[in-house]
C-alpha cells in the first residue's frame, strides 16, 4: 500500500493534475491497484458539465496512465528526477462504459503486458462499485527529458 506522500515520490505530476489518491496493492513487474476519489471540488467540473458534472473520460485514462507510471518507477526501483520522465505514448482500445460523477471512487487495475527498450505496454481497467466504467491499452516511454 502507498499513501499520497509515497505516490508523489514516484509520480512527476503535481496539483491540480495528480489523479491518484492511494495505491491499494502492487506486484512489481506485474500489477497495481489504486484509487481516485472523485470530488465536486475538481477544477474540471466547473465546465464539464456545470449542471450535470461528469469526469472527462480522457482524465480517467490519464489517471490509469499515472497509476501505470507509478508501477513502472517502482518496478525499476527508481523515482522521477530532473533528467528522466515517463511519457504517455499511446492509447488503444479505449472504451468508456459509464459516467463517473462526484462522490464516486474509481478503483483502477493496471497490468504490465510488455516492456521492451524503454517502451511499456499496459492494460488498464477502471471500476466504480465493481462496475467497469473505462478500459484501455496504454503505451508509455521511459526517456531522458533532454533528448537531442
N, CA and C of each residue as an Amber inpcrd file, in Angstrom:
protein
   444
   0.8410000  -1.1760000   0.0000000   0.0000000   0.0000000   0.0000000
   0.8930000   1.2480000   0.0000000   0.4390000   2.2790000  -0.6950000
   1.1680000   3.5500000  -0.7550000   0.2000000   4.6780000  -0.4460000
   0.6140000   5.5990000   0.4280000  -0.1970000   6.7850000   0.6800000
   0.2170000   7.8910000  -0.2980000  -0.4300000   9.0390000  -0.1950000
  -0.1900000  10.1180000  -1.1490000   1.2560000  10.6100000  -1.1220000
   1.9070000  10.5880000   0.0320000   3.2960000  11.0530000   0.0980000
   4.2190000  10.1590000  -0.7180000   4.0440000   8.8500000  -0.6140000
   4.8760000   7.9360000  -1.4070000   4.4940000   7.9980000  -2.8810000
   3.2110000   8.1690000  -3.1670000   2.7710000   8.3200000  -4.5610000
   3.4850000   9.5040000  -5.2050000   3.5490000  10.6350000  -4.4980000
   4.2010000  11.8320000  -5.0490000   5.6960000  11.6330000  -5.2600000
   6.3090000  10.7030000  -4.5230000   7.7250000  10.3800000  -4.7480000
   7.9190000   9.6220000  -6.0600000   6.8920000   8.9170000  -6.5330000
   7.0080000   8.0750000  -7.7210000   6.1970000   8.5850000  -8.9060000
   5.6790000   9.8060000  -8.7830000   4.8750000  10.3910000  -9.8410000
   5.3490000  11.8270000 -10.0690000   5.6680000  12.2070000 -11.2980000
   6.1710000  13.5610000 -11.5410000   5.0790000  14.6310000 -11.5230000
   3.8150000  14.2450000 -11.5420000   2.7080000  15.1980000 -11.5740000
   2.5090000  15.8670000 -10.2150000   1.9050000  17.0340000 -10.2460000
   1.5750000  17.7810000  -9.0380000   0.1960000  18.4070000  -9.2070000
  -0.3610000  18.8960000  -8.0990000  -1.6590000  19.5370000  -8.1220000
  -1.6710000  20.6260000  -9.1890000  -2.7340000  20.7290000  -9.9550000
  -4.0140000  20.0390000  -9.8570000  -4.1190000  18.8060000 -10.7400000
  -2.9870000  18.2250000 -11.1260000  -3.0380000  17.1360000 -12.0980000
  -2.6890000  15.7690000 -11.5240000  -2.6270000  15.6270000 -10.2130000
  -2.4280000  14.3030000  -9.6070000  -3.7940000  13.6340000  -9.5460000
  -3.9240000  12.4810000 -10.2090000  -5.2050000  11.7900000 -10.3100000
  -5.1870000  10.4300000  -9.6130000  -4.2980000  10.2740000  -8.6430000
  -4.1910000   9.0330000  -7.8650000  -4.1560000   9.4230000  -6.3870000
  -5.0240000   8.8180000  -5.5880000  -5.0720000   9.1380000  -4.1600000
  -4.4080000   8.0890000  -3.2770000  -4.4590000   6.8400000  -3.6770000
  -3.8870000   5.7730000  -2.8480000  -3.6180000   4.5520000  -3.7200000
  -2.5370000   3.8540000  -3.4060000  -2.2640000   2.5580000  -4.0280000
  -2.6640000   1.4930000  -3.0120000  -3.5200000   0.6000000  -3.4410000
  -4.0280000  -0.4570000  -2.5620000  -3.0810000  -1.6500000  -2.5430000
  -2.6140000  -2.0330000  -3.7350000  -1.6790000  -3.1610000  -3.8160000
  -0.7890000  -2.9880000  -5.0320000   0.3720000  -3.6090000  -4.9580000
   1.3200000  -3.5470000  -6.0680000   2.1270000  -4.8350000  -6.0960000
   2.2380000  -5.3980000  -7.2890000   3.0960000  -6.5520000  -7.5340000
   4.0880000  -6.1150000  -8.6060000   5.3200000  -5.8430000  -8.1750000
   6.3230000  -5.2770000  -9.0780000   6.4480000  -6.1050000 -10.3470000
   6.5270000  -5.3970000 -11.4670000   6.6770000  -6.0480000 -12.7610000
   5.3980000  -6.6420000 -13.3060000   4.2960000  -6.5210000 -12.5550000
   3.0720000  -7.1710000 -12.9930000   1.8210000  -6.2970000 -12.8990000
   1.4050000  -5.9320000 -11.6670000   0.0920000  -5.3130000 -11.4930000
   0.0820000  -4.3170000 -10.3440000  -0.7870000  -3.3110000 -10.4950000
  -1.0060000  -2.3210000  -9.4420000  -2.5100000  -2.0370000  -9.3820000
  -2.9960000  -1.8100000  -8.1620000  -4.3890000  -1.4210000  -7.9540000
  -4.3730000  -0.1230000  -7.1500000  -5.0700000   0.8990000  -7.6480000
  -5.0480000   2.2080000  -6.9940000  -6.4370000   2.8290000  -7.0540000
  -6.6210000   3.8740000  -6.2310000  -7.9170000   4.5460000  -6.2200000
  -7.7810000   6.0350000  -6.4970000  -8.8630000   6.5650000  -7.0490000
  -9.0440000   8.0040000  -7.2620000 -10.4050000   8.3500000  -6.6800000
 -10.4210000   9.2100000  -5.6800000 -11.6720000   9.7010000  -5.1060000
 -12.1110000  10.9210000  -5.9030000 -13.2890000  10.8520000  -6.4730000
 -13.7770000  11.9200000  -7.3330000 -14.5890000  12.8990000  -6.4860000
 -14.1600000  14.1660000  -6.4730000 -14.7830000  15.2000000  -5.6550000
 -15.3450000  16.3160000  -6.5340000 -16.4440000  16.9030000  -6.0990000
 -17.0240000  18.0340000  -6.8270000 -16.0590000  19.2130000  -6.8760000
 -15.0500000  19.2310000  -6.0220000 -14.0740000  20.3210000  -5.9980000
 -13.0320000  20.2380000  -7.1120000 -13.0650000  19.1910000  -7.9180000
 -12.1080000  19.0640000  -9.0260000 -12.3440000  20.2270000  -9.9950000
 -11.2660000  20.8830000 -10.4610000 -11.4410000  22.0800000 -11.2970000
 -12.1840000  21.8350000 -12.6080000 -12.0960000  20.6440000 -13.2010000
 -12.7430000  20.3940000 -14.4880000 -14.2690000  20.3610000 -14.3920000
 -14.8220000  20.1510000 -13.1870000 -16.2810000  20.1070000 -13.0590000
 -16.9340000  21.4700000 -13.2710000 -16.1660000  22.5510000 -13.1930000
 -16.7320000  23.8850000 -13.4490000 -17.2370000  24.0050000 -14.8850000
 -16.6210000  23.2460000 -15.7960000 -17.0190000  23.3560000 -17.1960000
 -17.4680000  22.0550000 -17.8340000 -17.4520000  20.9500000 -17.1020000
 -17.7620000  19.6340000 -17.7060000 -18.6880000  18.8310000 -16.8170000
 -19.8080000  18.9610000 -16.7600000 -20.7430000  19.9660000 -17.2560000
 -21.3220000  20.6250000 -16.0160000 -21.4580000  21.9430000 -15.9700000
 -21.8420000  22.6280000 -14.7340000 -23.1300000  22.1220000 -14.0830000
 -24.1250000  21.7740000 -14.8610000 -25.3970000  21.3140000 -14.2910000
 -25.5180000  19.8000000 -14.2190000 -24.5380000  19.0980000 -14.7350000
 -24.5250000  17.6330000 -14.7170000 -23.0560000  17.1890000 -14.7290000
 -22.3460000  17.3320000 -13.5950000 -20.9010000  17.0720000 -13.5820000
 -20.5520000  15.6170000 -13.8980000 -19.6780000  15.4550000 -14.8890000
 -19.1920000  14.1440000 -15.3190000 -17.6810000  14.2500000 -15.4850000
 -16.9410000  13.2830000 -14.9240000 -15.4840000  13.2820000 -15.0880000
 -15.1560000  12.9600000 -16.5460000 -14.3460000  13.7820000 -17.1960000
 -13.9780000  13.5050000 -18.5890000 -13.2810000  12.1530000 -18.7330000
 -13.6890000  11.4070000 -19.7540000 -13.1050000  10.0910000 -19.9950000
 -11.5990000  10.1390000 -20.1870000 -11.1150000  11.1820000 -20.8470000
  -9.6690000  11.2820000 -21.0630000  -8.9220000  11.4030000 -19.7360000
  -9.5550000  11.9950000 -18.7180000  -8.9040000  12.0920000 -17.4070000
  -8.9280000  10.7530000 -16.6680000  -9.9240000   9.9330000 -16.9430000
  -9.9310000   8.5840000 -16.3660000  -8.7690000   7.7860000 -16.9540000
  -8.5680000   7.9010000 -18.2640000  -7.4310000   7.2150000 -18.8980000
  -6.1210000   7.8050000 -18.3840000  -6.0470000   9.1180000 -18.2290000
  -4.8480000   9.7450000 -17.6700000  -4.5740000   9.2180000 -16.2610000
  -5.6190000   9.0490000 -15.4520000  -5.4400000   8.5020000 -14.1020000
  -4.8410000   7.1020000 -14.1750000  -5.3390000   6.2760000 -15.1100000
  -4.7710000   4.9290000 -15.2730000  -3.3140000   5.0070000 -15.7260000
  -2.9940000   5.9750000 -16.6000000  -1.6100000   6.1370000 -17.0450000
  -0.7130000   6.5610000 -15.8820000  -1.2180000   7.4090000 -14.9900000
  -0.4340000   7.7860000 -13.8170000  -0.1940000   6.5780000 -12.9120000
  -1.2020000   5.7370000 -12.7590000  -1.0430000   4.5050000 -11.9780000
   0.0160000   3.6210000 -12.6340000  -0.0150000   3.5350000 -13.9650000
   0.9890000   2.7610000 -14.6970000   2.3890000   3.3190000 -14.4840000
   2.5040000   4.6470000 -14.4640000   3.8030000   5.2860000 -14.2270000
   4.3570000   4.9120000 -12.8620000   3.5040000   4.9190000 -11.8480000
   3.9410000   4.5150000 -10.5020000   4.4570000   3.0870000 -10.5310000
   3.7190000   2.1910000 -11.1870000   4.1460000   0.7910000 -11.2860000
   5.4920000   0.6790000 -12.0010000   5.6740000   1.4510000 -13.0660000
   6.9410000   1.3970000 -13.8110000   8.1100000   1.8530000 -12.9500000
   7.9680000   3.0210000 -12.3030000   9.0650000   3.5140000 -11.4630000
   9.3570000   2.5670000 -10.3060000   8.3130000   2.0270000  -9.6770000
   8.5300000   1.0830000  -8.5760000   9.2100000  -0.1930000  -9.0910000
   8.8040000  -0.6680000 -10.2580000   9.4070000  -1.8680000 -10.8440000
  10.8810000  -1.6510000 -11.1610000  11.2200000  -0.4420000 -11.6390000
  12.6170000  -0.1190000 -11.9670000  13.4160000   0.2770000 -10.7340000
  12.7440000   0.3320000  -9.5650000  13.3740000   0.7990000  -8.3330000
  13.9900000   2.1800000  -8.5540000  13.1840000   3.0490000  -9.1530000
  13.6360000   4.4000000  -9.4910000  12.5350000   5.3940000  -9.1410000
  12.8990000   6.6650000  -9.1960000  11.9440000   7.7490000  -8.9780000
  12.1160000   8.7670000 -10.0920000  11.0440000   9.5040000 -10.3950000
  11.2000000  10.5620000 -11.3960000  12.2580000  11.5560000 -10.9190000
  13.0190000  12.0580000 -11.8590000  14.0620000  13.0170000 -11.4940000
  14.0840000  14.1420000 -12.5090000  14.9980000  15.0700000 -12.2860000
  15.1060000  16.1990000 -13.2000000  15.5260000  15.7740000 -14.6030000
  16.1140000  14.5970000 -14.7450000  16.5990000  14.1810000 -16.0690000
  15.9170000  12.9300000 -16.6100000  14.8280000  12.4670000 -15.9890000
  14.1030000  11.3230000 -16.5450000  12.6030000  11.5310000 -16.3980000
  11.8690000  10.9180000 -17.3090000  10.4170000  11.0760000 -17.3190000
   9.7960000   9.8720000 -18.0170000   8.5270000   9.6360000 -17.7470000
   7.7420000   8.6200000 -18.4350000   6.7010000   9.3590000 -19.2720000
   6.7940000   9.2660000 -20.5990000   5.8450000   9.9410000 -21.4790000
   4.6980000   9.0070000 -21.8270000   3.4820000   9.5360000 -21.8800000
   2.3180000   8.8090000 -22.3540000   2.4660000   8.7640000 -23.8720000
   2.6080000   7.5790000 -24.4690000   2.9330000   7.4770000 -25.8860000
   1.7880000   6.9800000 -26.7650000   0.7600000   6.3870000 -26.1620000
  -0.3340000   5.9080000 -26.9930000  -1.4670000   5.3100000 -26.1910000
  -2.6440000   5.3500000 -26.7980000  -3.8490000   4.7690000 -26.2110000
  -4.5200000   3.9360000 -27.3040000  -4.8450000   2.7110000 -26.9780000
  -5.5750000   1.8390000 -27.8920000  -6.7670000   1.2400000 -27.1570000
  -7.7830000   0.9180000 -27.9220000  -8.9550000   0.2090000 -27.4060000
  -9.5800000   0.8750000 -26.1810000  -9.5580000   2.1950000 -26.1300000
 -10.1890000   2.9060000 -25.0120000 -11.7070000   2.8130000 -25.1570000
 -12.3430000   2.4570000 -24.0600000 -13.7920000   2.3460000 -24.0240000
 -14.2990000   2.9700000 -22.7410000 -15.3730000   3.7280000 -22.8520000
 -15.9800000   4.3780000 -21.7050000 -17.3820000   3.8120000 -21.5600000
 -17.6110000   3.1190000 -20.4660000 -18.8290000   2.3340000 -20.3080000
 -19.9160000   3.0340000 -19.5050000 -19.5160000   3.9060000 -18.5740000
 -20.4830000   4.5130000 -17.6680000 -19.9080000   5.8270000 -17.1500000
 -20.7320000   6.8590000 -16.9790000 -20.2240000   8.1330000 -16.4540000
 -19.6990000   8.0010000 -15.0260000 -18.6670000   8.7920000 -14.7320000
 -18.1110000   8.8930000 -13.3780000 -18.4740000  10.2870000 -12.8690000
 -19.0590000  10.3260000 -11.6740000 -19.5830000  11.5820000 -11.1330000
 -18.9940000  11.8520000  -9.7510000 -19.1090000  13.0950000  -9.2760000
 -18.6120000  13.4050000  -7.9310000 -19.1990000  12.4470000  -6.8870000
 -18.3350000  12.0330000  -5.9780000 -18.7240000  11.0730000  -4.9470000
 -18.3040000   9.6600000  -5.2760000 -17.9950000   9.3960000  -6.5520000
 -17.5430000   8.0600000  -6.9470000 -16.1060000   7.8280000  -6.4970000
 -15.7650000   6.5750000  -6.2680000 -14.3850000   6.1710000  -6.0300000
 -14.0150000   5.2180000  -7.1600000 -13.0210000   5.6160000  -7.9440000
 -12.5720000   4.7910000  -9.0670000 -11.4820000   3.8530000  -8.5570000
 -11.6520000   2.5700000  -8.7950000 -10.6230000   1.5820000  -8.4890000
 -10.0100000   1.1780000  -9.8270000  -8.7160000   1.4540000  -9.9690000
  -8.0160000   1.2040000 -11.2320000  -7.0320000   0.0540000 -11.0690000
  -7.1160000  -0.8960000 -11.9730000  -6.1760000  -2.0100000 -12.0180000
  -5.3990000  -1.8940000 -13.3200000  -4.0810000  -1.8340000 -13.2170000
  -3.2220000  -1.7210000 -14.3990000  -2.2260000  -2.8600000 -14.3800000
  -2.1230000  -3.5440000 -15.5130000  -1.1860000  -4.6520000 -15.6730000
  -0.1460000  -4.3200000 -16.7290000   1.0900000  -4.7290000 -16.4730000
   2.1400000  -4.6000000 -17.4850000   1.9990000  -5.7780000 -18.4360000
   1.8630000  -5.4780000 -19.7170000   1.8070000  -6.5280000 -20.7340000
   3.1860000  -6.8250000 -21.3060000   3.9940000  -5.7470000 -21.4300000
   5.2810000  -5.8970000 -22.1090000   6.1740000  -4.7180000 -21.7830000
   7.4860000  -4.9460000 -21.7550000   8.4640000  -3.8710000 -21.6260000
   9.6380000  -4.2010000 -22.5330000   9.8620000  -3.3490000 -23.5390000
  10.9590000  -3.5490000 -24.4820000  11.6190000  -2.2060000 -24.7540000
  12.9200000  -2.1070000 -24.5010000  13.7270000  -0.9230000 -24.7950000
  13.0550000   0.3920000 -24.4250000  12.6350000   0.4950000 -23.1920000
  12.0730000   1.7430000 -22.7060000  10.6020000   1.9620000 -23.0100000
   9.9650000   1.0300000 -23.6990000   8.5450000   1.1550000 -24.0260000
   7.7490000   0.1550000 -23.1840000   6.8000000   0.6940000 -22.4320000
   5.9270000  -0.1100000 -21.5810000   4.5590000  -0.2080000 -22.2380000
   3.9850000  -1.4090000 -22.2240000   2.6130000  -1.5910000 -22.6980000
   1.7900000  -2.1170000 -21.5240000   0.6400000  -1.4750000 -21.2930000
  -0.2090000  -1.8240000 -20.1580000  -1.6500000  -2.0360000 -20.6140000
  -2.3880000  -2.7310000 -19.7660000  -3.8340000  -2.8120000 -19.8710000
  -4.4000000  -2.2430000 -18.5820000  -5.3620000  -1.3270000 -18.7020000
  -5.9740000  -0.7200000 -17.5240000  -7.4780000  -0.8760000 -17.5340000
  -8.0250000  -1.0930000 -16.3460000  -9.4710000  -1.1740000 -16.1620000
  -9.8310000  -0.2950000 -14.9740000 -10.8450000   0.5560000 -15.1400000
 -11.3290000   1.4150000 -14.0650000 -12.7500000   0.9810000 -13.7120000
 -12.9960000   0.8250000 -12.4030000 -14.3190000   0.4010000 -11.9350000
 -14.8160000   1.3330000 -10.8440000 -16.1300000   1.4810000 -10.7790000
 -16.8070000   2.1720000  -9.6830000 -17.8350000   1.1830000  -9.1440000
 -17.7620000   0.9140000  -7.8530000 -18.6670000  -0.0690000  -7.2270000
 -18.6490000  -1.4130000  -7.9530000 -17.4620000  -1.8190000  -8.4180000
 -17.3100000  -3.1100000  -9.0780000 -17.7560000  -3.1530000 -10.5240000
 -18.2420000  -2.0420000 -11.0520000 -18.7190000  -1.9840000 -12.4380000
 -17.6890000  -1.2530000 -13.2890000 -17.3170000  -1.8500000 -14.4250000
 -16.3300000  -1.2370000 -15.3210000 -16.8860000   0.0710000 -15.8790000
 -16.1210000   1.1520000 -15.6970000 -16.5040000   2.4570000 -16.2500000
 -15.6110000   2.8530000 -17.4250000 -14.3880000   2.2950000 -17.4640000
 -13.4720000   2.5900000 -18.5720000 -12.4010000   1.5140000 -18.6330000
 -11.8500000   1.3410000 -19.8360000 -10.7360000   0.4160000 -20.0240000
  -9.9290000   0.8980000 -21.2180000  -8.6440000   0.5570000 -21.2100000
  -7.7740000   0.9860000 -22.3160000  -6.4670000   0.2180000 -22.2820000
  -5.8310000   0.1570000 -23.4370000  -4.4430000  -0.2720000 -23.5360000
  -3.6210000   0.9980000 -23.6770000  -2.4970000   1.0500000 -22.9710000
  -1.6920000   2.2780000 -22.9500000  -0.2300000   1.9550000 -23.2300000
   0.4400000   2.8930000 -23.8740000   1.8780000   2.8200000 -24.1010000
   2.5310000   3.9960000 -23.3970000   3.6260000   3.7220000 -22.6990000
   4.4150000   4.7810000 -22.0900000   5.8770000   4.5750000 -22.4550000
   6.6070000   5.6680000 -22.5230000   8.0080000   5.6470000 -22.9140000
   8.8600000   6.2020000 -21.7790000   9.8000000   5.4000000 -21.2950000
  10.7700000   5.8850000 -20.3090000  11.8950000   6.5250000 -21.0950000
  12.1950000   7.7840000 -20.7580000  13.1570000   8.5080000 -21.5680000
  13.8000000   9.6370000 -20.7630000  15.0160000  10.0130000 -21.1280000
  15.5780000  11.2450000 -20.5590000  14.7500000  12.4460000 -20.9970000
  14.6440000  13.4670000 -20.1450000  13.8760000  14.6620000 -20.5020000
  14.5170000  15.4310000 -21.6370000  15.8100000  15.5780000 -21.5990000
  16.5240000  16.3930000 -22.5920000  17.0530000  15.5100000 -23.7060000
  16.1740000  15.1830000 -24.6590000  16.5790000  14.3600000 -25.8000000
  17.1280000  15.2620000 -26.8860000  18.2570000  14.8500000 -27.4550000
  18.8330000  15.6510000 -28.5430000  18.9160000  14.8520000 -29.8070000
